Amino acid sequence: MSSYRRYTFSKNTSIKLKINYKITKIKLNPYSYSQYQKKLIDKIIFLRECGHTYKMISQYFNQINILSFRGKRFSPSLVLELIKNYNRHLEKNKSKLGEIISSELVYE
């Protein structure tokens, strides 16, 4: 059950809505990976979406002589760790655009 209030205003009544808004955690460039890292992560995500296992992805990169960010050969556990770290990075860098702290409706 809900109740509604009906207000009657004269023609000269003004209504103001005051909102306090706080902007937090604005990041202009939330992606701190290099271009090489970004391309590598994107390729891993694409291959995972296609159904490839971590072992298949590491073998693929090693066959075409692609090295990790630190210049090492790939292993299945490295591919898994790259994805885990990337997901942690995304979660950590989620930014709220802001939040409403308080609002007040003023009738004059």
N, CA, C and O atoms as a GROMACS GRO file, in nm:
protein
  432
    1MET      N    1   0.085  -0.117   0.000
    1MET     CA    2   0.000   0.000   0.000
    1MET      C    3   0.089   0.123   0.000
    1MET      O    4   0.180   0.134   0.082
    2SER      N    5   0.064   0.212  -0.088
    2SER     CA    6   0.143   0.334  -0.094
    2SER      C    7   0.054   0.455  -0.077
    2SER      O    8  -0.065   0.451  -0.110
    3SER      N    9   0.111   0.561  -0.026
    3SER     CA   10   0.034   0.684  -0.008
    3SER      C   11   0.103   0.795  -0.085
    3SER      O   12   0.226   0.798  -0.094
    4TYR      N   13   0.025   0.883  -0.138
    4TYR     CA   14   0.076   0.996  -0.214
    4TYR      C   15   0.028   1.123  -0.148
    4TYR      O   16  -0.084   1.131  -0.098
    5ARG      N   17   0.115   1.223  -0.149
    5ARG     CA   18   0.074   1.353  -0.098
    5ARG      C   19   0.055   1.445  -0.217
    5ARG      O   20   0.134   1.447  -0.310
    6ARG      N   21  -0.051   1.519  -0.211
    6ARG     CA   22  -0.080   1.615  -0.317
    6ARG      C   23  -0.046   1.754  -0.264
    6ARG      O   24  -0.096   1.795  -0.159
    7TYR      N   25   0.037   1.824  -0.337
    7TYR     CA   26   0.075   1.959  -0.298
    7TYR      C   27   0.013   2.057  -0.395
    7TYR      O   28   0.006   2.031  -0.515
    8THR      N   29  -0.031   2.170  -0.342
    8THR     CA   30  -0.086   2.276  -0.424
    8THR      C   31   0.008   2.395  -0.412
    8THR      O   32   0.041   2.439  -0.302
    9PHE      N   33   0.049   2.447  -0.524
    9PHE     CA   34   0.142   2.559  -0.526
    9PHE      C   35   0.078   2.677  -0.596
    9PHE      O   36  -0.004   2.661  -0.688
   10SER      N   37   0.116   2.794  -0.553
   10SER     CA   38   0.071   2.914  -0.624
   10SER      C   39   0.160   2.933  -0.747
   10SER      O   40   0.262   2.864  -0.761
   11LYS      N   41   0.123   3.023  -0.833
   11LYS     CA   42   0.200   3.044  -0.956
   11LYS      C   43   0.341   3.093  -0.930
   11LYS      O   44   0.431   3.068  -1.010
   12ASN      N   45   0.363   3.162  -0.820
   12ASN     CA   46   0.495   3.220  -0.792
   12ASN      C   47   0.581   3.130  -0.705
   12ASN      O   48   0.688   3.172  -0.659
   13THR      N   49   0.539   3.008  -0.681
   13THR     CA   50   0.618   2.917  -0.598
   13THR      C   51   0.733   2.861  -0.682
   13THR      O   52   0.714   2.815  -0.794
   14SER      N   53   0.852   2.865  -0.624
   14SER     CA   54   0.965   2.805  -0.693
   14SER      C   55   1.011   2.683  -0.614
   14SER      O   56   1.003   2.680  -0.492
   15ILE      N   57   1.057   2.587  -0.685
   15ILE     CA   58   1.105   2.463  -0.624
   15ILE      C   59   1.251   2.448  -0.662
   15ILE      O   60   1.288   2.459  -0.779
   16LYS      N   61   1.334   2.423  -0.562
   16LYS     CA   62   1.476   2.404  -0.587
   16LYS      C   63   1.516   2.267  -0.535
   16LYS      O   64   1.471   2.223  -0.430
   17LEU      N   65   1.600   2.202  -0.610
   17LEU     CA   66   1.655   2.074  -0.568
   17LEU      C   67   1.805   2.092  -0.550
   17LEU      O   68   1.878   2.120  -0.645
   18LYS      N   69   1.850   2.076  -0.426
   18LYS     CA   70   1.992   2.089  -0.396
   18LYS      C   71   2.050   1.948  -0.385
   18LYS      O   72   2.000   1.865  -0.309
   19ILE      N   73   2.155   1.923  -0.461
   19ILE     CA   74   2.220   1.792  -0.459
   19ILE      C   75   2.368   1.812  -0.432
   19ILE      O   76   2.436   1.887  -0.504
   20ASN      N   77   2.419   1.746  -0.330
   20ASN     CA   78   2.563   1.743  -0.306
   20ASN      C   79   2.616   1.618  -0.374
   20ASN      O   80   2.572   1.507  -0.345
   21TYR      N   81   2.710   1.636  -0.465
   21TYR     CA   82   2.761   1.527  -0.546
   21TYR      C   83   2.912   1.522  -0.530
   21TYR      O   84   2.979   1.624  -0.545
   22LYS      N   85   2.965   1.406  -0.499
   22LYS     CA   86   3.109   1.391  -0.479
   22LYS      C   87   3.166   1.305  -0.592
   22LYS      O   88   3.119   1.194  -0.615
   23ILE      N   89   3.266   1.356  -0.660
   23ILE     CA   90   3.331   1.283  -0.769
   23ILE      C   91   3.458   1.220  -0.713
   23ILE      O   92   3.543   1.288  -0.655
   24THR      N   93   3.470   1.088  -0.731
   24THR     CA   94   3.585   1.017  -0.676
   24THR      C   95   3.649   0.928  -0.782
   24THR      O   96   3.584   0.885  -0.876
   25LYS      N   97   3.775   0.901  -0.764
   25LYS     CA   98   3.850   0.802  -0.841
   25LYS      C   99   3.837   0.819  -0.992
   25LYS      O  100   3.814   0.721  -1.064
   26ILE      N  101   3.851   0.938  -1.041
   26ILE     CA  102   3.845   0.956  -1.186
   26ILE      C  103   3.983   0.922  -1.243
   26ILE      O  104   4.084   0.978  -1.200
   27LYS      N  105   3.985   0.832  -1.338
   27LYS     CA  106   4.110   0.793  -1.402
   27LYS      C  107   4.096   0.822  -1.552
   27LYS      O  108   4.007   0.768  -1.618
   28LEU      N  109   4.184   0.906  -1.602
   28LEU     CA  110   4.176   0.939  -1.745
   28LEU      C  111   4.228   0.825  -1.830
   28LEU      O  112   4.178   0.802  -1.940
   29ASN      N  113   4.327   0.752  -1.781
   29ASN     CA  114   4.381   0.638  -1.853
   29ASN      C  115   4.398   0.523  -1.755
   29ASN      O  116   4.506   0.506  -1.698
   30PRO      N  117   4.292   0.442  -1.734
   30PRO     CA  118   4.300   0.336  -1.634
   30PRO      C  119   4.385   0.217  -1.677
   30PRO      O  120   4.412   0.129  -1.596
   31TYR      N  121   4.427   0.213  -1.802
   31TYR     CA  122   4.501   0.098  -1.852
   31TYR      C  123   4.650   0.128  -1.849
   31TYR      O  124   4.699   0.207  -1.930
   32SER      N  125   4.723   0.066  -1.756
   32SER     CA  126   4.864   0.097  -1.741
   32SER      C  127   4.956  -0.005  -1.809
   32SER      O  128   5.077   0.000  -1.790
   33TYR      N  129   4.902  -0.095  -1.885
   33TYR     CA  130   4.983  -0.194  -1.957
   33TYR      C  131   5.041  -0.132  -2.083
   33TYR      O  132   4.984  -0.039  -2.139
   34SER      N  133   5.156  -0.184  -2.127
   34SER     CA  134   5.216  -0.137  -2.252
   34SER      C  135   5.134  -0.191  -2.370
   34SER      O  136   5.047  -0.277  -2.352
   35GLN      N  137   5.162  -0.142  -2.488
   35GLN     CA  138   5.091  -0.187  -2.607
   35GLN      C  139   5.116  -0.336  -2.631
   35GLN      O  140   5.024  -0.410  -2.669
   36TYR      N  141   5.240  -0.380  -2.609
   36TYR     CA  142   5.273  -0.522  -2.627
   36TYR      C  143   5.194  -0.609  -2.529
   36TYR      O  144   5.138  -0.711  -2.566
   37GLN      N  145   5.192  -0.566  -2.403
   37GLN     CA  146   5.117  -0.640  -2.302
   37GLN      C  147   4.969  -0.644  -2.336
   37GLN      O  148   4.904  -0.748  -2.322
   38LYS      N  149   4.915  -0.532  -2.380
   38LYS     CA  150   4.772  -0.524  -2.415
   38LYS      C  151   4.739  -0.620  -2.529
   38LYS      O  152   4.639  -0.691  -2.524
   39LYS      N  153   4.824  -0.622  -2.632
   39LYS     CA  154   4.800  -0.711  -2.746
   39LYS      C  155   4.808  -0.857  -2.704
   39LYS      O  156   4.730  -0.940  -2.749
   40LEU      N  157   4.904  -0.888  -2.618
   40LEU     CA  158   4.921  -1.025  -2.570
   40LEU      C  159   4.802  -1.070  -2.486
   40LEU      O  160   4.751  -1.180  -2.504
   41ILE      N  161   4.757  -0.985  -2.394
   41ILE     CA  162   4.641  -1.017  -2.311
   41ILE      C  163   4.517  -1.033  -2.398
   41ILE      O  164   4.439  -1.127  -2.378
   42ASP      N  165   4.497  -0.943  -2.493
   42ASP     CA  166   4.382  -0.953  -2.583
   42ASP      C  167   4.383  -1.084  -2.662
   42ASP      O  168   4.279  -1.147  -2.681
   43LYS      N  169   4.502  -1.125  -2.707
   43LYS     CA  170   4.514  -1.251  -2.782
   43LYS      C  171   4.482  -1.370  -2.692
   43LYS      O  172   4.414  -1.464  -2.735
   44ILE      N  173   4.530  -1.368  -2.567
   44ILE     CA  174   4.500  -1.476  -2.474
   44ILE      C  175   4.350  -1.485  -2.447
   44ILE      O  176   4.293  -1.594  -2.447
   45ILE      N  177   4.288  -1.370  -2.424
   45ILE     CA  178   4.143  -1.368  -2.398
   45ILE      C  179   4.067  -1.421  -2.519
   45ILE      O  180   3.973  -1.498  -2.504
   46PHE      N  181   4.108  -1.379  -2.639
   46PHE     CA  182   4.043  -1.426  -2.761
   46PHE      C  183   4.055  -1.579  -2.774
   46PHE      O  184   3.957  -1.647  -2.802
   47LEU      N  185   4.175  -1.631  -2.752
   47LEU     CA  186   4.196  -1.775  -2.764
   47LEU      C  187   4.117  -1.852  -2.657
   47LEU      O  188   4.066  -1.960  -2.684
   48ARG      N  189   4.108  -1.797  -2.537
   48ARG     CA  190   4.029  -1.862  -2.432
   48ARG      C  191   3.881  -1.864  -2.469
   48ARG      O  192   3.813  -1.965  -2.447
   49GLU      N  193   3.831  -1.755  -2.526
   49GLU     CA  194   3.691  -1.750  -2.569
   49GLU      C  195   3.664  -1.848  -2.682
   49GLU      O  196   3.551  -1.895  -2.698
   50CYS      N  197   3.766  -1.880  -2.760
   50CYS     CA  198   3.752  -1.979  -2.868
   50CYS      C  199   3.760  -2.122  -2.816
   50CYS      O  200   3.742  -2.216  -2.892
   51GLY      N  201   3.787  -2.139  -2.686
   51GLY     CA  202   3.787  -2.272  -2.627
   51GLY      C  203   3.924  -2.335  -2.609
   51GLY      O  204   3.932  -2.453  -2.574
   52HIS      N  205   4.031  -2.260  -2.632
   52HIS     CA  206   4.165  -2.315  -2.616
   52HIS      C  207   4.201  -2.323  -2.467
   52HIS      O  208   4.160  -2.238  -2.388
   53THR      N  209   4.278  -2.425  -2.431
   53THR     CA  210   4.324  -2.442  -2.294
   53THR      C  211   4.450  -2.357  -2.273
   53THR      O  212   4.509  -2.307  -2.369
   54TYR      N  213   4.490  -2.342  -2.147
   54TYR     CA  214   4.612  -2.267  -2.117
   54TYR      C  215   4.734  -2.335  -2.179
   54TYR      O  216   4.826  -2.268  -2.224
   55LYS      N  217   4.734  -2.467  -2.181
   55LYS     CA  218   4.844  -2.541  -2.241
   55LYS      C  219   4.852  -2.515  -2.391
   55LYS      O  220   4.960  -2.493  -2.446
   56MET      N  221   4.737  -2.517  -2.458
   56MET     CA  222   4.734  -2.491  -2.602
   56MET      C  223   4.781  -2.350  -2.634
   56MET      O  224   4.851  -2.328  -2.733
   57ILE      N  225   4.741  -2.254  -2.551
   57ILE     CA  226   4.782  -2.114  -2.574
   57ILE      C  227   4.932  -2.099  -2.555
   57ILE      O  228   4.998  -2.034  -2.636
   58SER      N  229   4.986  -2.160  -2.450
   58SER     CA  230   5.131  -2.148  -2.427
   58SER      C  231   5.209  -2.216  -2.540
   58SER      O  232   5.311  -2.162  -2.583
   59GLN      N  233   5.163  -2.330  -2.589
   59GLN     CA  234   5.230  -2.397  -2.700
   59GLN      C  235   5.224  -2.312  -2.827
   59GLN      O  236   5.321  -2.305  -2.902
   60TYR      N  237   5.110  -2.248  -2.850
   60TYR     CA  238   5.093  -2.162  -2.968
   60TYR      C  239   5.194  -2.046  -2.963
   60TYR      O  240   5.263  -2.020  -3.061
   61PHE      N  241   5.202  -1.978  -2.849
   61PHE     CA  242   5.296  -1.866  -2.837
   61PHE      C  243   5.440  -1.912  -2.852
   61PHE      O  244   5.521  -1.844  -2.915
   62ASN      N  245   5.473  -2.026  -2.796
   62ASN     CA  246   5.610  -2.077  -2.806
   62ASN      C  247   5.644  -2.119  -2.949
   62ASN      O  248   5.758  -2.103  -2.992
   63GLN      N  249   5.547  -2.173  -3.023
   63GLN     CA  250   5.572  -2.214  -3.162
   63GLN      C  251   5.600  -2.096  -3.252
   63GLN      O  252   5.681  -2.105  -3.344
   64ILE      N  253   5.534  -1.985  -3.226
   64ILE     CA  254   5.557  -1.867  -3.312
   64ILE      C  255   5.658  -1.770  -3.248
   64ILE      O  256   5.670  -1.655  -3.290
   65ASN      N  257   5.729  -1.820  -3.146
   65ASN     CA  258   5.838  -1.745  -3.082
   65ASN      C  259   5.796  -1.611  -3.022
   65ASN      O  260   5.870  -1.513  -3.032
   66ILE      N  261   5.680  -1.608  -2.962
   66ILE     CA  262   5.638  -1.489  -2.887
   66ILE      C  263   5.681  -1.510  -2.743
   66ILE      O  264   5.656  -1.616  -2.685
   67LEU      N  265   5.745  -1.410  -2.686
   67LEU     CA  266   5.793  -1.418  -2.549
   67LEU      C  267   5.702  -1.339  -2.455
   67LEU      O  268   5.625  -1.254  -2.498
   68SER      N  269   5.712  -1.370  -2.328
   68SER     CA  270   5.632  -1.299  -2.228
   68SER      C  271   5.682  -1.156  -2.212
   68SER      O  272   5.778  -1.116  -2.279
   69PHE      N  273   5.617  -1.080  -2.124
   69PHE     CA  274   5.657  -0.941  -2.102
   69PHE      C  275   5.802  -0.932  -2.057
   69PHE      O  276   5.872  -0.836  -2.087
   70ARG      N  277   5.846  -1.033  -1.984
   70ARG     CA  278   5.982  -1.033  -1.929
   70ARG      C  279   6.080  -1.111  -2.015
   70ARG      O  280   6.193  -1.136  -1.973
   71GLY      N  281   6.040  -1.150  -2.136
   71GLY     CA  282   6.130  -1.216  -2.228
   71GLY      C  283   6.145  -1.364  -2.208
   71GLY      O  284   6.244  -1.423  -2.251
   72LYS      N  285   6.048  -1.428  -2.142
   72LYS     CA  286   6.056  -1.572  -2.117
   72LYS      C  287   5.957  -1.648  -2.205
   72LYS      O  288   5.862  -1.591  -2.258
   73ARG      N  289   5.982  -1.779  -2.217
   73ARG     CA  290   5.890  -1.865  -2.290
   73ARG      C  291   5.764  -1.886  -2.206
   73ARG      O  292   5.766  -1.874  -2.084
   74PHE      N  293   5.655  -1.918  -2.273
   74PHE     CA  294   5.527  -1.936  -2.204
   74PHE      C  295   5.511  -2.076  -2.148
   74PHE      O  296   5.560  -2.174  -2.205
   75SER      N  297   5.442  -2.083  -2.036
   75SER     CA  298   5.399  -2.209  -1.977
   75SER      C  299   5.249  -2.193  -1.947
   75SER      O  300   5.200  -2.080  -1.940
   76PRO      N  301   5.177  -2.304  -1.931
   76PRO     CA  302   5.033  -2.291  -1.900
   76PRO      C  303   5.007  -2.209  -1.773
   76PRO      O  304   4.911  -2.132  -1.768
   77SER      N  305   5.092  -2.226  -1.672
   77SER     CA  306   5.072  -2.151  -1.547
   77SER      C  307   5.097  -2.002  -1.567
   77SER      O  308   5.034  -1.919  -1.502
   78LEU      N  309   5.189  -1.966  -1.656
   78LEU     CA  310   5.214  -1.825  -1.685
   78LEU      C  311   5.092  -1.762  -1.752
   78LEU      O  312   5.052  -1.650  -1.718
   79VAL      N  313   5.032  -1.833  -1.846
   79VAL     CA  314   4.913  -1.782  -1.914
   79VAL      C  315   4.801  -1.760  -1.811
   79VAL      O  316   4.733  -1.658  -1.814
   80LEU      N  317   4.783  -1.856  -1.721
   80LEU     CA  318   4.680  -1.843  -1.616
   80LEU      C  319   4.708  -1.723  -1.527
   80LEU      O  320   4.617  -1.647  -1.496
   81GLU      N  321   4.834  -1.705  -1.486
   81GLU     CA  322   4.870  -1.593  -1.400
   81GLU      C  323   4.850  -1.458  -1.469
   81GLU      O  324   4.808  -1.361  -1.406
   82LEU      N  325   4.879  -1.452  -1.599
   82LEU     CA  326   4.858  -1.328  -1.673
   82LEU      C  327   4.711  -1.289  -1.673
   82LEU      O  328   4.677  -1.172  -1.655
   83ILE      N  329   4.624  -1.388  -1.693
   83ILE     CA  330   4.480  -1.360  -1.692
   83ILE      C  331   4.434  -1.320  -1.552
   83ILE      O  332   4.355  -1.226  -1.538
   84LYS      N  333   4.481  -1.389  -1.450
   84LYS     CA  334   4.444  -1.355  -1.312
   84LYS      C  335   4.486  -1.212  -1.278
   84LYS      O  336   4.408  -1.134  -1.223
   85ASN      N  337   4.611  -1.180  -1.310
   85ASN     CA  338   4.662  -1.045  -1.280
   85ASN      C  339   4.586  -0.939  -1.358
   85ASN      O  340   4.558  -0.831  -1.305
   86TYR      N  341   4.553  -0.968  -1.482
   86TYR     CA  342   4.477  -0.872  -1.563
   86TYR      C  343   4.339  -0.849  -1.503
   86TYR      O  344   4.293  -0.735  -1.495
   87ASN      N  345   4.272  -0.956  -1.460
   87ASN     CA  346   4.140  -0.941  -1.399
   87ASN      C  347   4.148  -0.864  -1.268
   87ASN      O  348   4.060  -0.783  -1.238
   88ARG      N  349   4.254  -0.889  -1.189
   88ARG     CA  350   4.275  -0.813  -1.065
   88ARG      C  351   4.296  -0.665  -1.096
   88ARG      O  352   4.244  -0.578  -1.027
   89HIS      N  353   4.374  -0.640  -1.201
   89HIS     CA  354   4.401  -0.502  -1.242
   89HIS      C  355   4.270  -0.431  -1.280
   89HIS      O  356   4.248  -0.316  -1.241
   90LEU      N  357   4.186  -0.500  -1.356
   90LEU     CA  358   4.059  -0.438  -1.396
   90LEU      C  359   3.970  -0.412  -1.276
   90LEU      O  360   3.907  -0.306  -1.267
   91GLU      N  361   3.965  -0.507  -1.184
   91GLU     CA  362   3.881  -0.491  -1.065
   91GLU      C  363   3.930  -0.375  -0.978
   91GLU      O  364   3.851  -0.296  -0.927
   92LYS      N  365   4.061  -0.364  -0.964
   92LYS     CA  366   4.120  -0.259  -0.882
   92LYS      C  367   4.097  -0.121  -0.943
   92LYS      O  368   4.079  -0.023  -0.871
   93ASN      N  369   4.099  -0.114  -1.075
   93ASN     CA  370   4.088   0.015  -1.142
   93ASN      C  371   3.948   0.053  -1.186
   93ASN      O  372   3.929   0.148  -1.262
   94LYS      N  373   3.848  -0.022  -1.138
   94LYS     CA  374   3.712   0.021  -1.165
   94LYS      C  375   3.694   0.157  -1.099
   94LYS      O  376   3.733   0.176  -0.984
   95SER      N  377   3.637   0.248  -1.170
   95SER     CA  378   3.621   0.380  -1.111
   95SER      C  379   3.474   0.415  -1.100
   95SER      O  380   3.394   0.394  -1.193
   96LYS      N  381   3.441   0.467  -0.985
   96LYS     CA  382   3.308   0.522  -0.968
   96LYS      C  383   3.313   0.663  -1.023
   96LYS      O  384   3.409   0.736  -1.000
   97LEU      N  385   3.212   0.700  -1.095
   97LEU     CA  386   3.211   0.837  -1.145
   97LEU      C  387   3.174   0.933  -1.033
   97LEU      O  388   3.213   1.050  -1.036
   98GLY      N  389   3.099   0.885  -0.937
   98GLY     CA  390   3.061   0.972  -0.826
   98GLY      C  391   2.945   0.913  -0.752
   98GLY      O  392   2.891   0.809  -0.788
   99GLU      N  393   2.907   0.981  -0.648
   99GLU     CA  394   2.795   0.936  -0.569
   99GLU      C  395   2.722   1.056  -0.512
   99GLU      O  396   2.783   1.160  -0.486
  100ILE      N  397   2.593   1.042  -0.494
  100ILE     CA  398   2.514   1.149  -0.435
  100ILE      C  399   2.528   1.137  -0.284
  100ILE      O  400   2.495   1.034  -0.226
  101ILE      N  401   2.577   1.242  -0.221
  101ILE     CA  402   2.595   1.242  -0.077
  101ILE      C  403   2.464   1.277  -0.008
  101ILE      O  404   2.423   1.210   0.087
  102SER      N  405   2.400   1.380  -0.056
  102SER     CA  406   2.271   1.418   0.002
  102SER      C  407   2.192   1.497  -0.100
  102SER      O  408   2.248   1.556  -0.192
  103SER      N  409   2.062   1.499  -0.082
  103SER     CA  410   1.976   1.580  -0.168
  103SER      C  411   1.867   1.642  -0.082
  103SER      O  412   1.828   1.586   0.021
  104GLU      N  413   1.821   1.756  -0.125
  104GLU     CA  414   1.721   1.828  -0.047
  104GLU      C  415   1.630   1.902  -0.144
  104GLU      O  416   1.677   1.968  -0.236
  105LEU      N  417   1.502   1.890  -0.123
  105LEU     CA  418   1.404   1.959  -0.204
  105LEU      C  419   1.353   2.078  -0.124
  105LEU      O  420   1.301   2.060  -0.014
  106VAL      N  421   1.367   2.198  -0.178
  106VAL     CA  422   1.330   2.319  -0.105
  106VAL      C  423   1.214   2.387  -0.177
  106VAL      O  424   1.222   2.414  -0.297
  107TYR      N  425   1.108   2.415  -0.103
  107TYR     CA  426   0.992   2.487  -0.157
  107TYR      C  427   0.998   2.630  -0.106
  107TYR      O  428   1.015   2.654   0.014
  108GLU      N  429   0.985   2.723  -0.195
  108GLU     CA  430   0.984   2.864  -0.154
  108GLU      C  431   0.858   2.931  -0.201
  108GLU      O  432   0.839   3.050  -0.176
   0.00000   0.00000   0.00000
